[in-house]
Structures are given as C-alpha cells and as structure tokens.
Amino acid sequence: MIATPPYLEKGDVIGIVCPSGYMPVEKASECIRVLNEEWGFQTKVGKTLGNQFNYFSGTDEERLNDFQQMLDDDAVKAVLCARGGYGLSRIIDKINFKKFKKQSKWIIGFSDVTVLHSHLYSNYYIASIHAPMAAAFNDAGYISRFVQSLRNALEGKKLRYSCDPHECNKKGEAIGELVGGNLALLAHLIGTDSDVKTRGRILFLEDTGEYLYNIDRMMYQLKRSGKLSKLAGLIIGGFTDNKDTERPFGQTAYEIIYDVVKEYDYPVCFGFPVSHEKENYALKIGVGYKLRVGKSKVNLEE
C-alpha cells in the first residue's frame, strides 16, 4: 500500500536543495519568491543552491549532507530539488531514509530526480512528485497550468489531465499506480537497488537531448529486462532535442518507441505533456491513476 506524505498547508516549509547539478542562486530566486509570496509557503534554502564543485552543486559529501539535513528536518514538509542534471546516482546509496520512512514528506523534481522517485517507491512505497523545478517559475512561467499543477499536487487536489490523440496511440483503459520518469535514468537504474517496479503499473517516459539510436537501445534495455511486458498502460511524454548520427537512424523517437511496444495489448499514449520543456504536468509517483486512451481524447486522472 502506497504511503502518501501529508499535503501542505499555508505557512508550511519547503526545503530547496540541489542534489545533482549546479544552479546559480539567481535562477531560483523567482521560484523562492513565488513559493513565499504567491503560494503562501515558507522556504528553507540549502547550502547547495549556488554552490559549485566542477559540474556539481558541491562534492558528493556536501550534496549528501545538504539533502540529508532537509530529509531529517522536522520543520520541512517538502523538498524541492531546484534542478536535475546528474549526480544523485553517486549519493543515493548513502542517504539515510530511517527517519523519512516514519515521517515522510514530498520530494519534488524530475530528470535526474527520477533516481529518487524510483528509489522511494521501489524500496519504501512512499509517493513523491515528478514536477517542474525552480527554473520553470522564471519569465512568468509560474502562472502556467503546468507549474500551477505542482501547487495543486502539494495542496492535495486530485490531478486530472487530458491531451489530444496521437496517430501512434493504442486505445484502451488502464488502472494502476503511476511510475516512471526520465528514460535514460530508468535504464540506468536497472539492476540496482533503485530499479523501477513496473508490473501492473502505468509507466510514463520522457527524455531530452539523446541520440535516436540511444533511445532505441534504452527502450530495448527496458524490454529485455521485462519492464514493458506486464504494464497496465504506457504514457510517452516529450522526447525533445533529439540528435542523429551522420548516417541517419531512419526513425523518429516516437516511431522507435512504437516499434518496441507494438506487440503489447495495453493502452499506449504518445505526446502526453510531461517533458523537459514547459509542457510538464505534475505527476504523483506511486499514486493510483486511471488512463483512458480514446479516439478523440486521452485522459489521466487520480
């Protein structure tokens, strides 16, 4: 049974950390302002925001200690990862979740944060939120329905989304706990203690900046490891900024994915608004959803 952390109320504290890549403070300043002044929460900023060690927001030890402190702080009710990048795989096995298991809180983010989402769900069956991060608030982005969906998720509102049909869709209905995230990270986690559980679940995938042949390889990695055969349903989000080799691969990202999953009889939705772009709805990992892939519309709702 999935454990759902308490939803937030006005005045609750959101911790802000960078457990992976470096982020300048100024790129998160609008997010901090909105959380405090527009949404009515309080923020506690960790030491890793604005800190830099090569590519990362600090050494492994610094990033681990900063995240651990937020996890264990009784006053902090949610932890927003300010950005993704890369780095959580280096520290995930050293994070102590002992107190967190007894007093869970919402962990928020996407991209590299997929490591945390999968680890929390597969090991502790604790829900988390795959959602826009700090940079999405900039340039009035916080007024978009995508960033506002994070607020709705944090306040406990039922999430209901729809999108237009796609020519690659496979119609049908599915009910199951929602898992997934970044394709590269999910493939990376196979065989580890953070490996994603997919049997009977609705899986969603998105990615950015990948070579087309690598998308093909990662999809076959999921397939060969049994991650795709027993799904309740599959949601394919944005695959953006794809790269090709000098000799073209010969298929788009969606065509690649379609060929890998076409033999299965569960519903599949392409083009759902979850991505590295602005179109990125908040999704609660581990929570039960109903997916309906119809002729004229796709619906996903708690």
N, C-alpha and C positions, 0 to 999 in steps of 0.2 A: 504494500500500500504506500503510495507516494506521500511524503511529508511536505506540507506546504508551509513555508515560513509565514509569520504574521504580516498582514498587509500594513502599509504605512498610514499614519495619521499626520495631521498638521503638526509641525514642530519636531517631528522625528528626524534623527540624524542620518545622513547618507555619507559614508566614507568614500573618498575619491583617491584611487591609487593607480599606479602604472606598473603592473607586474611583468610587463614584457618590454616593448619598445619605448624609446624616449619621446616625450612630448613637452614642448615649451609651455610654461605656465600660461602665457597669453592666449594660447589656443584653447584653453579650458576655462578661461575667465568668464565667458558668456554663459557657459553651462552652469558654473557656480552661481552666477548672478540669478539666473532663471530659477534654479532649484531653491534658492533662498527667498527671492523677492516675488517671483511669479507663482511658484508652486507651493510655497509655504513651508518648505522643509528647512532644515539646517544642514550645513556641510562641515565635514572634518577632512581636511586635505592632508594626505600622507606625504612622507618625505620624498617619495619617488617622482612626484609630479615636478617637472622642471629639472630633475637630477639627470645626469648623463654619465654613462660609462661605455665608451665605444658606441655600438648600436643600441645598447640597452638603457633603461632608466635607472641603472645602478648595477652594482655587482650582483651576482646571484644571491649572496648573503643579504645585501641591502634590500633587494626586492622581496625576498622571502620574509625578512623581519617586518617590513612595512605591511605586507599583506596579512601576515600572522597577527600583527597588532590590531588591525581592523577586524579580523575574524573574532578575536577574543575580547574586544571592547564591548562591554555591556550596553553602552550608550548608543552604539552604532547599530541601526536597524536594517541597513542595506549597504552593499559595497558596489560602487560603480567603477568599473575598470575604464579609465579615461581613454585608452586606445589599445589596439591589438599589436600587430607586428609579429614578433617572435620572442619567445623566452620562457613561457610557462612550463614547457616540457622539461626545462632544466631544473625546475624547483618543485614541481608538483608532488614528487615522492617525499619531499621533506616538510610539506605543510602538515601541521597537526590539526586534525579535524575533531579531536576529542570533545572539546567544549562546544564546537559548532554543531555537532550531532545532537546535543541536548538543548541548544539554544540557537536554532538556525536563523539565518537572515538571507535576504535576497542578494544573490550575486548576479551582476548585470554586465553584459557586454557581448561582443561577437568576434568573429575572425579567430585570433589566437586564443580567445577566451573559450572557444569550443572545447579546449582541453579541460577546463574547469567544469563546464556543463556536463560533459560526458563522465568525468571522474565522480562528480557529486551524485549523478543519477545511478551510475552502474555500481558504485560502492555503498552508497548510503540511502538511495531512493529519496533524495531531497530535491525539490523543484528549484529551478533558477530561471533567469530571464535572458533570452537571446534578444538583444535590442540595440538600437543606436547608442553610440558613446558620445564623449564630450564634443568632438568636432562637429557633430550633426546639429548642434544648437546654434552654431555660428551663422551669420548672414541671415538672421530671422528664421533659420531652419526650425527653431523650437515651436513655431506656430504651425508647422506642417502636421498632417494627420499621422505621419509616421513617428515623429518624436512624441507627439501627444499620446500615441498608443503606449509608450513607456509609462507615462503618467497614469494612464488608465490601468495598466497592469499592476503598478505599485499600489494603487488605491483599491485593488481588488475587484475592479469591474470585469464582467465577463467579456472576453475578447471575441469579436465576430468580424470576419473579413470576407471580402469577395474579390474576384478578379475575372477578367474576360477569358473566354475559352481559347485554346491554342490547338492548332492542327495536329499536334503530336499527342494530345491528351487521350487517355483511356478512361471512358466513362465508368462511373460506379460510385458506391458509398463505402466508407471505412470508418470504424471507431477504434481508437486506441490511444495510448499515451504517446505524446509527441517527443521525438528525439531528433538530433541532427546538428547541422551547422556547416562549417566550412569543410568542403570535400577533402582538401589536402590534409587538414588536421585529423579528420576521421580516419583516413587511410593510414596516416602516421601513427595513430593510436592502436591499430590492430596488433594484438599480441601483447599489449601492455596491461597494467592494472587499471588503466583508464578506458579500455576498449568499450565501444558503444554497444549496448544491447538493442537489437532490432526486431527480434521475433515477436510478431503480433503488434508491433508499434507502427505509427505513422512516421516515416523518416523524411526529413527535409534536407536539401543540399544546396549550397551556393558556393561560388568561388570567383576569384578575380586574378588577372594577370598571368594565367597559366598557358603554357603551350598546349595546343589541341591534342597532340599525341600523349601529353602527360595526363590530360583529362581522361583520355581513353584508358591509359594504364591504371589510373587510380580507380576508375569505375570497375575495371576487371579485378582489381585487388579486392574491392568490396564484394564483387560477385563470387570470386573464388574462395573467399573466406566465409561465405554463407550469409553475408549481411543483407542480401537482396531477395533471397528466395522465399522467406516466410513473413514478409511485411504485410501489414494491414493495408497500407497505402503509401504512396510516394509523392512528395512535393519537390519540384525542381524550381529553384529561385533563379536569381540572376547569375549568369556566367559572363562577366564583363571583361573588357580589355584583353581578350584572348590573343595569343601570339601564335604565329605559324612558322614553320621551317622553310628553308629555301625551296625545297621540294614540297609543295602543299600537301597537307594531310588528306584533304579531299572531302571533309565533312565539317559542319558547324558543331559547336558544343552540344546543342540540343539533339542533333542527328546522331552524334556519338552516343549520348545517353540513351536515346530511344532504342538504338540497336542493341544496347546491352540489356535493357529491361523488357523488350517487346514480348518475350516468351511468357512473362508472368501475367496472371489474370487479375491482379489487384488494380484499383484505380490509380492513375498517374496524372498529375497536373504539372504543366510546364508554364513558366512565366509568372509564377507567384511573386508578389512584391516582398521578397526577402533577399538582400544583396549587399554588396559593398558600396552601392550608390545611395541616393537619397530615398529610394523606394525600399524601405526596410522596416516592416512592421515588427513590433514586439511580440515574441512568442514565448510562452511558458514551457520550458523543458520539463518533461515528466508528467505534465498535466494531461488529462484526457480531453481529446478533441474529436469532433465529427467532421469528416471530409466528404463533401459531395461534389463530384466532378460531373456536371451535366452538359447538355448540348449548348445551352446559351449562357451558362454562368458556372463559376466554381465558388463554393462556399466552404469556409473553415471556421468552426465555432466551438467554444468550450461547451 
